[in-house]
Amino acid sequence: MQSVDRAVSVLEILARHGEAGVTEIAEQLGVHKSTAFRLLGVLENRGLVAQAKDRGKYYLGAGILRLAGAAAVRLDISQEGVQVCRELADELGETVNIAVLDDDAAVNIMQARGTASVTAQNWLGRRTPLHATSSGKVLLAHLPPTLREGLLARPLHRFTERTVTGAAVLRGELETVVERGYGVTVEELELGLAAVAAPVRAHDGEVIAAISVSGPVYRLNADRLPEVAERTVAAGAELSRRMGYGF
């Protein structure tokens, strides 16, 4: 824990001063130069700091921008998604979630409940499997091929008898997700649960999230799913517009 605390302190020092040398950082941390050098080496290997070769001083690296950008995306979606989620939940009466990719899972960062879902479980903050959820399939379908294949190479856990656990079958489903613009799961994660999800895009067209509608299969049945899918796709398009897509 001490090393983690010192590493964070190094980043804070560089944020305050713009750049600093090993000696200066060691003095501010109250450690030997060799300790500061090791900390900087680890941070440099991860792209969080970089060194100006001509001056020997360190500054914050591009990795910080990557992390900050990921955090900003979540904050922006949380801010812009409130109204979209609320309106969709009110219109359909079901639970609406926004999920983003978190390594090998989808994590729900926002939830709104409709009038018919007052007893629905809370999905907020939950990490859910990519292959067994509508949001997960949308996120998985739009990943770069190398990343997608890496995830498909892992064991696909079975949650119900309807869970897709074969990579070849799942690939076919992901192609369908891209073609029709939304993903559907029926009792693949939990018995009695159905869901529809659509992509949310950033200004550059990259899929950064999925918006989903979930509910019991007796309400989200074969007759109603097309209507729910249409409204979910429209909500995803509206949230994408709010995120700058199409401008």
Accessible surface in RSA format (square Angstrom, percent):
REM  Atomic radii and reference values for relative SASA: ProtOr
REM  Chains: A
REM  Algorithm: Lee & Richards
REM  Probe-radius: 1.40
REM  Slices: 20
REM RES _ NUM      All-atoms   Total-Side   Main-Chain    Non-polar    All polar
REM                ABS   REL    ABS   REL    ABS   REL    ABS   REL    ABS   REL
RES MET A   1   191.54  99.2 152.21 100.7  39.34  93.7 121.25 103.1  70.29  93.1
RES GLN A   2   119.93  67.1 109.94  80.4   9.99  23.8  40.64  86.5  79.29  60.1
RES SER A   3    72.12  60.9  70.14  93.6   1.98   4.6  30.72  65.4  41.40  58.0
RES VAL A   4    91.45  60.2  88.88  80.5   2.57   6.2  91.38  79.4   0.06   0.2
RES ASP A   5    94.06  65.9  89.67  89.2   4.39  10.4  21.47  50.5  72.59  72.4
RES ARG A   6    64.12  26.9  63.93  32.6   0.20   0.5   9.25  12.6  54.88  33.3
RES ALA A   7    20.13  18.5  20.13  31.1   0.00   0.0  20.13  28.4   0.00   0.0
RES VAL A   8    73.48  48.3  73.44  66.5   0.04   0.1  73.44  63.8   0.04   0.1
RES SER A   9    28.52  24.1  27.93  37.3   0.59   1.4   8.92  19.0  19.60  27.5
RES VAL A  10     0.00   0.0   0.00   0.0   0.00   0.0   0.00   0.0   0.00   0.0
RES LEU A  11    35.20  19.6  33.98  24.3   1.22   3.1  34.27  24.1   0.93   2.5
RES GLU A  12    91.45  52.5  88.58  67.0   2.88   6.9  31.28  60.5  60.17  49.1
RES ILE A  13     5.66   3.2   5.66   4.2   0.00   0.0   5.66   4.1   0.00   0.0
RES LEU A  14     1.57   0.9   0.00   0.0   1.57   4.0   0.00   0.0   1.57   4.2
RES ALA A  15    68.07  62.6  37.19  57.4  30.88  70.2  40.92  57.6  27.15  71.9
RES ARG A  16   155.46  65.3 116.60  59.4  38.87  92.5  71.83  98.2  83.63  50.7
RES HIS A  17    92.01  50.3  62.14  43.2  29.87  76.4  47.04  48.5  44.97  52.3
RES GLY A  18    45.06  55.6   0.00   N/A  45.06  55.6  35.83  98.3   9.24  20.7
RES GLU A  19    55.47  31.8  49.22  37.2   6.25  14.9  20.93  40.5  34.54  28.2
RES ALA A  20     0.00   0.0   0.00   0.0   0.00   0.0   0.00   0.0   0.00   0.0
RES GLY A  21    13.56  16.7   0.00   N/A  13.56  16.7  13.29  36.5   0.27   0.6
RES VAL A  22    26.45  17.4  22.53  20.4   3.92   9.4  22.53  19.6   3.92  10.6
RES THR A  23    65.91  46.9  64.75  65.6   1.15   2.8  49.57  66.6  16.34  24.7
RES GLU A  24    57.73  33.1  54.96  41.6   2.77   6.6  29.02  56.1  28.71  23.4
RES ILE A  25     0.00   0.0   0.00   0.0   0.00   0.0   0.00   0.0   0.00   0.0
RES ALA A  26     3.52   3.2   3.38   5.2   0.13   0.3   3.38   4.8   0.13   0.4
RES GLU A  27   130.78  75.1 103.38  78.2  27.40  65.2  47.61  92.1  83.16  67.9
RES GLN A  28    81.10  45.3  42.33  30.9  38.77  92.3  32.57  69.3  48.53  36.8
RES LEU A  29    34.85  19.4   7.97   5.7  26.87  67.6  10.87   7.6  23.98  64.5
RES GLY A  30    66.37  81.9   0.00   N/A  66.37  81.9  34.88  95.7  31.50  70.5
RES VAL A  31    25.64  16.9   4.58   4.1  21.06  50.8  14.31  12.4  11.33  30.7
RES HIS A  32   133.85  73.2 118.79  82.6  15.05  38.5  95.35  98.3  38.50  44.8
RES LYS A  33   109.05  53.2 106.92  65.6   2.13   5.1  57.18  51.5  51.87  55.2
RES SER A  34    52.44  44.3  44.47  59.3   7.97  18.4  38.34  81.6  14.09  19.7
RES THR A  35    25.90  18.4  25.85  26.2   0.06   0.1  10.66  14.3  15.24  23.0
RES ALA A  36     0.00   0.0   0.00   0.0   0.00   0.0   0.00   0.0   0.00   0.0
RES PHE A  37   120.56  60.3 119.47  74.0   1.09   2.8 119.47  72.4   1.09   3.1
RES ARG A  38   147.88  62.1 140.91  71.8   6.97  16.6  74.15 101.3  73.73  44.7
RES LEU A  39    20.13  11.2  19.17  13.7   0.97   2.4  19.80  13.9   0.33   0.9
RES LEU A  40     0.01   0.0   0.01   0.0   0.00   0.0   0.01   0.0   0.00   0.0
RES GLY A  41    25.37  31.3   0.00   N/A  25.37  31.3  24.98  68.6   0.38   0.9
RES VAL A  42    94.37  62.1  92.89  84.1   1.49   3.6  93.59  81.3   0.78   2.1
RES LEU A  43    10.88   6.1  10.88   7.8   0.00   0.0  10.88   7.6   0.00   0.0
RES GLU A  44    59.05  33.9  48.12  36.4  10.93  26.0  17.79  34.4  41.26  33.7
RES ASN A  45   130.16  89.8  94.68  91.5  35.48  85.4  25.52  61.4 104.64 101.1
RES ARG A  46   169.88  71.3 157.69  80.4  12.19  29.0  41.80  57.1 128.08  77.6
RES GLY A  47    29.26  36.1   0.00   N/A  29.26  36.1  27.82  76.4   1.44   3.2
RES LEU A  48    27.79  15.5  27.79  19.9   0.00   0.0  27.79  19.5   0.00   0.0
RES VAL A  49     2.75   1.8   0.00   0.0   2.75   6.6   0.00   0.0   2.75   7.5
RES ALA A  50    28.27  26.0  27.25  42.1   1.01   2.3  28.27  39.8   0.00   0.0
RES GLN A  51    47.10  26.3  36.47  26.7  10.63  25.3   0.70   1.5  46.40  35.2
RES ALA A  52    12.01  11.0   5.69   8.8   6.32  14.4  12.01  16.9   0.00   0.0
RES LYS A  53   162.31  79.2 131.50  80.7  30.81  73.4 106.30  95.7  56.01  59.7
RES ASP A  54   122.19  85.6  77.78  77.4  44.41 105.0  51.82 122.0  70.37  70.2
RES ARG A  55   134.11  56.3 103.57  52.8  30.54  72.7  64.25  87.8  69.86  42.3
RES GLY A  56    30.52  37.6   0.00   N/A  30.52  37.6  21.77  59.7   8.75  19.6
RES LYS A  57    79.19  38.6  79.19  48.6   0.00   0.0  35.34  31.8  43.85  46.7
RES TYR A  58     5.46   2.6   5.46   3.1   0.00   0.0   0.00   0.0   5.46   6.7
RES TYR A  59    87.54  40.9  87.54  49.8   0.00   0.0  53.13  39.9  34.41  42.4
RES LEU A  60    55.37  30.8  41.32  29.6  14.04  35.3  41.32  29.0  14.04  37.8
RES GLY A  61     6.94   8.6   0.00   N/A   6.94   8.6   4.50  12.4   2.44   5.5
RES ALA A  62    78.17  71.9  63.81  98.5  14.36  32.7  66.23  93.3  11.93  31.6
RES GLY A  63     2.37   2.9   0.00   N/A   2.37   2.9   0.64   1.8   1.73   3.9
RES ILE A  64    43.25  24.6  42.59  31.7   0.66   1.6  42.59  30.7   0.66   1.8
RES LEU A  65   131.67  73.3 125.01  89.4   6.66  16.8 125.39  88.1   6.28  16.9
RES ARG A  66   149.18  62.6 134.52  68.6  14.66  34.9  81.75 111.7  67.43  40.9
RES LEU A  67    96.62  53.8  91.32  65.3   5.30  13.3  91.82  64.5   4.80  12.9
RES ALA A  68    53.18  48.9  42.37  65.4  10.81  24.6  49.71  70.0   3.47   9.2
RES GLY A  69    33.08  40.8   0.00   N/A  33.08  40.8  32.27  88.6   0.81   1.8
RES ALA A  70    59.22  54.5  48.28  74.5  10.94  24.9  55.52  78.2   3.71   9.8
RES ALA A  71    52.29  48.1  44.99  69.4   7.30  16.6  51.03  71.9   1.26   3.3
RES ALA A  72    44.95  41.3  42.10  65.0   2.85   6.5  44.64  62.9   0.31   0.8
RES VAL A  73    46.51  30.6  46.17  41.8   0.35   0.8  46.42  40.3   0.09   0.2
RES ARG A  74    87.83  36.9  87.76  44.7   0.06   0.2  30.06  41.1  57.76  35.0
RES LEU A  75   110.29  61.4 110.05  78.7   0.24   0.6 110.29  77.5   0.00   0.0
RES ASP A  76    63.02  44.1  62.69  62.4   0.33   0.8   7.45  17.5  55.57  55.4
RES ILE A  77     0.00   0.0   0.00   0.0   0.00   0.0   0.00   0.0   0.00   0.0
RES SER A  78    34.27  29.0  32.69  43.6   1.58   3.6  22.01  46.9  12.25  17.2
RES GLN A  79   126.27  70.6 102.42  74.9  23.85  56.8  42.08  89.6  84.19  63.9
RES GLU A  80    62.94  36.1  61.38  46.4   1.56   3.7   6.74  13.0  56.21  45.9
RES GLY A  81     0.00   0.0   0.00   N/A   0.00   0.0   0.00   0.0   0.00   0.0
RES VAL A  82    88.90  58.5  86.53  78.3   2.37   5.7  87.70  76.2   1.20   3.3
RES GLN A  83    91.11  50.9  86.60  63.3   4.51  10.7  30.27  64.4  60.85  46.1
RES VAL A  84     6.78   4.5   4.15   3.8   2.64   6.4   5.40   4.7   1.38   3.7
RES CYS A  85     1.58   1.2   1.58   1.8   0.00   0.0   1.58   4.0   0.00   0.0
RES ARG A  86    97.00  40.7  97.00  49.4   0.00   0.0  57.70  78.9  39.30  23.8
RES GLU A  87    95.91  55.1  90.65  68.6   5.26  12.5  41.28  79.9  54.62  44.6
RES LEU A  88     3.40   1.9   1.52   1.1   1.88   4.7   2.82   2.0   0.58   1.6
RES ALA A  89     0.00   0.0   0.00   0.0   0.00   0.0   0.00   0.0   0.00   0.0
RES ASP A  90    84.20  59.0  62.78  62.5  21.42  50.6  26.93  63.4  57.27  57.1
RES GLU A  91    97.52  56.0  60.67  45.9  36.85  87.7  42.02  81.3  55.50  45.3
RES LEU A  92    10.69   6.0   2.15   1.5   8.54  21.5   3.82   2.7   6.87  18.5
RES GLY A  93     7.07   8.7   0.00   N/A   7.07   8.7   6.70  18.4   0.37   0.8
RES GLU A  94     0.77   0.4   0.77   0.6   0.00   0.0   0.00   0.0   0.77   0.6
RES THR A  95     2.28   1.6   2.21   2.2   0.06   0.2   1.62   2.2   0.66   1.0
RES VAL A  96     0.00   0.0   0.00   0.0   0.00   0.0   0.00   0.0   0.00   0.0
RES ASN A  97     5.39   3.7   5.38   5.2   0.01   0.0   0.74   1.8   4.65   4.5
RES ILE A  98     0.00   0.0   0.00   0.0   0.00   0.0   0.00   0.0   0.00   0.0
RES ALA A  99     0.43   0.4   0.42   0.6   0.02   0.0   0.42   0.6   0.02   0.0
RES VAL A 100     6.46   4.3   6.46   5.9   0.00   0.0   6.46   5.6   0.00   0.0
RES LEU A 101    60.92  33.9  43.53  31.1  17.39  43.7  43.53  30.6  17.39  46.8
RES ASP A 102    48.00  33.6  45.91  45.7   2.09   5.0   2.40   5.7  45.60  45.5
RES ASP A 103   103.52  72.5  78.08  77.7  25.44  60.2  30.90  72.7  72.62  72.4
RES ASP A 104    58.94  41.3  47.08  46.9  11.86  28.1   5.22  12.3  53.72  53.6
RES ALA A 105     6.91   6.4   6.91  10.7   0.00   0.0   6.91   9.7   0.00   0.0
RES ALA A 106     0.03   0.0   0.03   0.1   0.00   0.0   0.03   0.0   0.00   0.0
RES VAL A 107    15.50  10.2  15.50  14.0   0.00   0.0  15.50  13.5   0.00   0.0
RES ASN A 108    10.27   7.1   9.46   9.1   0.81   1.9   0.00   0.0  10.27   9.9
RES ILE A 109    36.88  21.0  15.22  11.3  21.66  52.2  20.54  14.8  16.34  44.3
RES MET A 110    23.45  12.1  20.77  13.7   2.68   6.4  23.06  19.6   0.38   0.5
RES GLN A 111    37.76  21.1   9.85   7.2  27.91  66.4   3.25   6.9  34.50  26.2
RES ALA A 112     9.33   8.6   6.06   9.4   3.26   7.4   9.33  13.1   0.00   0.0
RES ARG A 113    82.83  34.8  72.58  37.0  10.25  24.4  30.49  41.7  52.34  31.7
RES GLY A 114     3.16   3.9   0.00   N/A   3.16   3.9   1.16   3.2   2.00   4.5
RES THR A 115   115.08  81.8  96.29  97.6  18.79  44.8  80.17 107.7  34.91  52.8
RES ALA A 116    45.13  41.5  22.41  34.6  22.72  51.7  33.05  46.5  12.08  32.0
RES SER A 117     4.52   3.8   2.10   2.8   2.42   5.6   4.52   9.6   0.00   0.0
RES VAL A 118   108.68  71.5  87.82  79.5  20.86  50.3  91.00  79.1  17.68  48.0
RES THR A 119   130.16  92.6  98.67 100.0  31.49  75.0  74.02  99.4  56.13  84.9
RES ALA A 120    33.09  30.4  16.85  26.0  16.24  36.9  27.75  39.1   5.34  14.2
RES GLN A 121    76.16  42.6  62.63  45.8  13.53  32.2  39.62  84.3  36.54  27.7
RES ASN A 122    85.49  59.0  70.50  68.1  14.99  36.1  22.26  53.6  63.23  61.1
RES TRP A 123    17.24   6.9  17.24   8.3   0.00   0.0  13.01   6.9   4.23   6.9
RES LEU A 124    90.80  50.6  74.19  53.1  16.61  41.8  74.19  52.1  16.61  44.7
RES GLY A 125    50.41  62.2   0.00   N/A  50.41  62.2  29.41  80.7  20.99  47.0
RES ARG A 126    88.68  37.2  83.63  42.6   5.05  12.0  38.87  53.1  49.81  30.2
RES ARG A 127   124.37  52.2  96.59  49.2  27.78  66.1  48.60  66.4  75.77  45.9
RES THR A 128     7.37   5.2   6.67   6.8   0.70   1.7   3.88   5.2   3.49   5.3
RES PRO A 129    28.92  21.1  22.50  20.5   6.43  23.4  28.15  23.2   0.78   4.8
RES LEU A 130     9.35   5.2   7.71   5.5   1.65   4.1   7.71   5.4   1.65   4.4
RES HIS A 131    13.64   7.5  13.49   9.4   0.15   0.4   7.51   7.7   6.14   7.1
RES ALA A 132     0.45   0.4   0.00   0.0   0.45   1.0   0.00   0.0   0.45   1.2
RES THR A 133    16.13  11.5  14.44  14.6   1.69   4.0  16.13  21.7   0.00   0.0
RES SER A 134     2.34   2.0   1.69   2.3   0.65   1.5   0.00   0.0   2.34   3.3
RES SER A 135     8.34   7.0   7.79  10.4   0.55   1.3   5.95  12.7   2.39   3.3
RES GLY A 136     0.00   0.0   0.00   N/A   0.00   0.0   0.00   0.0   0.00   0.0
RES LYS A 137     1.32   0.6   1.32   0.8   0.00   0.0   1.19   1.1   0.12   0.1
RES VAL A 138     0.00   0.0   0.00   0.0   0.00   0.0   0.00   0.0   0.00   0.0
RES LEU A 139     8.38   4.7   5.06   3.6   3.31   8.3   5.56   3.9   2.82   7.6
RES LEU A 140     3.43   1.9   3.43   2.5   0.00   0.0   3.43   2.4   0.00   0.0
RES ALA A 141     8.06   7.4   0.00   0.0   8.06  18.3   0.14   0.2   7.92  21.0
RES HIS A 142    50.37  27.5  20.89  14.5  29.47  75.4  22.22  22.9  28.14  32.7
RES LEU A 143    23.53  13.1  18.18  13.0   5.36  13.5  18.70  13.1   4.83  13.0
RES PRO A 144    73.92  53.9  67.72  61.7   6.20  22.5  73.58  60.7   0.34   2.1
RES PRO A 145    89.54  65.3  89.33  81.4   0.21   0.8  89.54  73.9   0.00   0.0
RES THR A 146   114.83  81.7 104.26 105.7  10.57  25.2  74.16  99.6  40.67  61.5
RES LEU A 147   104.63  58.3 100.75  72.1   3.88   9.8 103.08  72.4   1.55   4.2
RES ARG A 148    49.28  20.7  49.28  25.1   0.00   0.0   2.14   2.9  47.14  28.6
RES GLU A 149    67.22  38.6  63.60  48.1   3.62   8.6  44.89  86.8  22.33  18.2
RES GLY A 150    40.70  50.2   0.00   N/A  40.70  50.2  34.48  94.6   6.22  13.9
RES LEU A 151    24.75  13.8  20.31  14.5   4.43  11.1  20.44  14.4   4.31  11.6
RES LEU A 152     5.80   3.2   0.90   0.6   4.91  12.3   1.10   0.8   4.70  12.7
RES ALA A 153    86.72  79.7  46.52  71.8  40.20  91.4  58.10  81.8  28.62  75.8
RES ARG A 154   111.80  46.9 104.99  53.5   6.81  16.2  43.59  59.6  68.21  41.3
RES PRO A 155   133.38  97.2 104.21  95.0  29.17 106.0 116.23  96.0  17.15 106.6
RES LEU A 156    28.95  16.1  13.56   9.7  15.40  38.7  13.80   9.7  15.15  40.8
RES HIS A 157   116.36  63.6 108.61  75.5   7.75  19.8  75.56  77.9  40.80  47.5
RES ARG A 158   123.89  52.0 108.06  55.1  15.83  37.7  51.76  70.7  72.12  43.7
RES PHE A 159    81.28  40.7  48.60  30.1  32.68  85.0  52.50  31.8  28.78  82.4
RES THR A 160    15.17  10.8   4.36   4.4  10.81  25.8  15.17  20.4   0.00   0.0
RES GLU A 161   150.56  86.4 121.62  92.0  28.94  68.9  41.04  79.4 109.52  89.4
RES ARG A 162   123.09  51.7 107.03  54.6  16.06  38.2  29.25  40.0  93.84  56.9
RES THR A 163     5.74   4.1   0.00   0.0   5.74  13.7   0.00   0.0   5.74   8.7
RES VAL A 164    19.10  12.6  14.29  12.9   4.82  11.6  19.10  16.6   0.00   0.0
RES THR A 165    47.43  33.7  27.34  27.7  20.09  47.9  10.66  14.3  36.77  55.6
RES GLY A 166    32.60  40.2   0.00   N/A  32.60  40.2  28.77  79.0   3.83   8.6
RES ALA A 167    30.26  27.8  23.02  35.5   7.24  16.5  23.02  32.4   7.24  19.2
RES ALA A 168    76.87  70.7  61.81  95.4  15.07  34.3  63.89  90.0  12.99  34.4
RES VAL A 169    94.19  62.0  84.99  76.9   9.20  22.2  92.41  80.3   1.79   4.8
RES LEU A 170     0.00   0.0   0.00   0.0   0.00   0.0   0.00   0.0   0.00   0.0
RES ARG A 171    94.52  39.7  92.60  47.2   1.93   4.6  41.60  56.9  52.92  32.1
RES GLY A 172    35.03  43.2   0.00   N/A  35.03  43.2  30.39  83.4   4.64  10.4
RES GLU A 173    55.75  32.0  51.56  39.0   4.18  10.0  28.79  55.7  26.96  22.0
RES LEU A 174     5.67   3.2   5.35   3.8   0.32   0.8   5.60   3.9   0.07   0.2
RES GLU A 175   110.90  63.7 106.08  80.3   4.83  11.5  37.49  72.5  73.42  59.9
RES THR A 176    54.41  38.7  54.30  55.1   0.11   0.3  29.98  40.3  24.43  36.9
RES VAL A 177     3.54   2.3   3.49   3.2   0.04   0.1   3.49   3.0   0.04   0.1
RES VAL A 178    77.85  51.2  62.19  56.3  15.66  37.7  62.40  54.2  15.45  41.9
RES GLU A 179   145.04  83.3 105.58  79.9  39.46  94.0  48.85  94.5  96.19  78.5
RES ARG A 180   109.84  46.1  81.03  41.3  28.82  68.6  38.38  52.5  71.46  43.3
RES GLY A 181    24.01  29.6   0.00   N/A  24.01  29.6  23.12  63.5   0.89   2.0
RES TYR A 182    48.92  22.8  48.92  27.8   0.00   0.0  17.61  13.2  31.31  38.6
RES GLY A 183     0.00   0.0   0.00   N/A   0.00   0.0   0.00   0.0   0.00   0.0
RES VAL A 184    32.58  21.4  21.78  19.7  10.80  26.0  21.78  18.9  10.80  29.3
RES THR A 185     8.07   5.7   7.55   7.7   0.52   1.2   1.74   2.3   6.33   9.6
RES VAL A 186    36.36  23.9  34.15  30.9   2.21   5.3  34.15  29.7   2.21   6.0
RES GLU A 187    35.81  20.6  35.65  27.0   0.17   0.4   0.01   0.0  35.80  29.2
RES GLU A 188    17.34  10.0  16.46  12.5   0.88   2.1   1.31   2.5  16.03  13.1
RES LEU A 189    23.15  12.9  14.50  10.4   8.64  21.7  14.50  10.2   8.64  23.3
RES GLU A 190    55.95  32.1  52.36  39.6   3.59   8.5  27.57  53.3  28.38  23.2
RES LEU A 191   130.12  72.5 104.56  74.8  25.55  64.2 104.83  73.6  25.28  68.0
RES GLY A 192    29.26  36.1   0.00   N/A  29.26  36.1  24.11  66.2   5.15  11.5
RES LEU A 193    35.48  19.8  32.24  23.1   3.24   8.1  32.48  22.8   3.00   8.1
RES ALA A 194     0.31   0.3   0.00   0.0   0.31   0.7   0.31   0.4   0.00   0.0
RES ALA A 195    10.81   9.9  10.81  16.7   0.00   0.0  10.81  15.2   0.00   0.0
RES VAL A 196     0.00   0.0   0.00   0.0   0.00   0.0   0.00   0.0   0.00   0.0
RES ALA A 197     0.00   0.0   0.00   0.0   0.00   0.0   0.00   0.0   0.00   0.0
RES ALA A 198     0.77   0.7   0.77   1.2   0.00   0.0   0.77   1.1   0.00   0.0
RES PRO A 199    19.61  14.3  14.65  13.4   4.97  18.1  14.65  12.1   4.97  30.9
RES VAL A 200     0.00   0.0   0.00   0.0   0.00   0.0   0.00   0.0   0.00   0.0
RES ARG A 201    66.52  27.9  66.52  33.9   0.00   0.0   5.38   7.4  61.14  37.1
RES ALA A 202    12.64  11.6  12.64  19.5   0.00   0.0  12.64  17.8   0.00   0.0
RES HIS A 203   131.53  71.9 114.86  79.8  16.67  42.6  78.50  80.9  53.03  61.7
RES ASP A 204    95.49  66.9  56.58  56.3  38.91  92.0  36.13  85.0  59.36  59.2
RES GLY A 205    16.39  20.2   0.00   N/A  16.39  20.2  11.12  30.5   5.28  11.8
RES GLU A 206   109.08  62.6  98.22  74.3  10.87  25.9  38.72  74.9  70.37  57.5
RES VAL A 207    22.32  14.7   2.90   2.6  19.42  46.8   2.90   2.5  19.42  52.7
RES ILE A 208    24.95  14.2  12.22   9.1  12.73  30.7  18.35  13.2   6.59  17.9
RES ALA A 209     0.00   0.0   0.00   0.0   0.00   0.0   0.00   0.0   0.00   0.0
RES ALA A 210     0.00   0.0   0.00   0.0   0.00   0.0   0.00   0.0   0.00   0.0
RES ILE A 211     0.00   0.0   0.00   0.0   0.00   0.0   0.00   0.0   0.00   0.0
RES SER A 212     8.22   6.9   8.18  10.9   0.04   0.1   1.30   2.8   6.92   9.7
RES VAL A 213     0.00   0.0   0.00   0.0   0.00   0.0   0.00   0.0   0.00   0.0
RES SER A 214    10.89   9.2   9.75  13.0   1.13   2.6   7.36  15.7   3.53   4.9
RES GLY A 215     6.94   8.6   0.00   N/A   6.94   8.6   6.94  19.1   0.00   0.0
RES PRO A 216    32.11  23.4  29.65  27.0   2.46   8.9  31.62  26.1   0.49   3.1
RES VAL A 217    43.51  28.6  39.86  36.1   3.65   8.8  39.86  34.6   3.65   9.9
RES TYR A 218   157.46  73.5 135.88  77.3  21.58  56.2 113.95  85.6  43.51  53.6
RES ARG A 219    59.03  24.8  52.96  27.0   6.07  14.5  36.77  50.3  22.26  13.5
RES LEU A 220     2.16   1.2   0.00   0.0   2.16   5.4   0.00   0.0   2.16   5.8
RES ASN A 221    61.47  42.4  56.18  54.3   5.29  12.7  26.74  64.4  34.73  33.6
RES ALA A 222    86.28  79.3  66.32 102.3  19.97  45.4  69.57  98.0  16.72  44.3
RES ASP A 223   136.07  95.3 108.65 108.1  27.42  64.8  34.75  81.8 101.32 101.0
RES ARG A 224    56.15  23.6  52.75  26.9   3.40   8.1  30.03  41.0  26.12  15.8
RES LEU A 225    26.17  14.6  25.95  18.6   0.22   0.6  26.10  18.3   0.07   0.2
RES PRO A 226    83.27  60.7  74.03  67.5   9.24  33.6  78.28  64.6   4.99  31.0
RES GLU A 227    92.31  53.0  87.81  66.4   4.50  10.7  40.49  78.3  51.82  42.3
RES VAL A 228     0.00   0.0   0.00   0.0   0.00   0.0   0.00   0.0   0.00   0.0
RES ALA A 229     3.27   3.0   3.27   5.0   0.00   0.0   3.27   4.6   0.00   0.0
RES GLU A 230   125.43  72.0 115.43  87.3  10.00  23.8  42.73  82.7  82.70  67.5
RES ARG A 231    75.88  31.9  75.88  38.7   0.00   0.0  24.57  33.6  51.31  31.1
RES THR A 232     0.00   0.0   0.00   0.0   0.00   0.0   0.00   0.0   0.00   0.0
RES VAL A 233    55.02  36.2  53.45  48.4   1.57   3.8  53.45  46.4   1.57   4.2
RES ALA A 234    40.85  37.6  29.90  46.1  10.96  24.9  35.82  50.4   5.03  13.3
RES ALA A 235     7.12   6.5   2.95   4.5   4.17   9.5   7.07  10.0   0.04   0.1
RES GLY A 236     0.26   0.3   0.00   N/A   0.26   0.3   0.26   0.7   0.00   0.0
RES ALA A 237    61.31  56.4  47.52  73.3  13.79  31.4  54.61  76.9   6.70  17.8
RES GLU A 238    57.64  33.1  53.18  40.2   4.46  10.6  32.33  62.5  25.30  20.7
RES LEU A 239     0.00   0.0   0.00   0.0   0.00   0.0   0.00   0.0   0.00   0.0
RES SER A 240     3.89   3.3   3.89   5.2   0.00   0.0   2.03   4.3   1.86   2.6
RES ARG A 241   114.65  48.1 110.98  56.6   3.66   8.7  49.43  67.6  65.21  39.5
RES ARG A 242    73.23  30.7  46.73  23.8  26.51  63.1  13.73  18.8  59.50  36.1
RES MET A 243    28.28  14.6  10.58   7.0  17.70  42.1  14.70  12.5  13.58  18.0
RES GLY A 244    23.19  28.6   0.00   N/A  23.19  28.6  20.35  55.8   2.84   6.4
RES TYR A 245    93.87  43.8  89.65  51.0   4.22  11.0  48.78  36.7  45.10  55.6
RES GLY A 246    72.81  89.8   0.00   N/A  72.81  89.8  35.42  97.2  37.38  83.7
RES PHE A 247   180.77  90.4 110.04  68.2  70.72 184.0 143.21  86.8  37.56 107.5
END  Absolute sums over single chains surface
CHAIN  1 A    12672.7      10164.1       2508.6       7343.3       5329.4
END  Absolute sums over all chains
TOTAL         12672.7      10164.1       2508.6       7343.3       5329.4
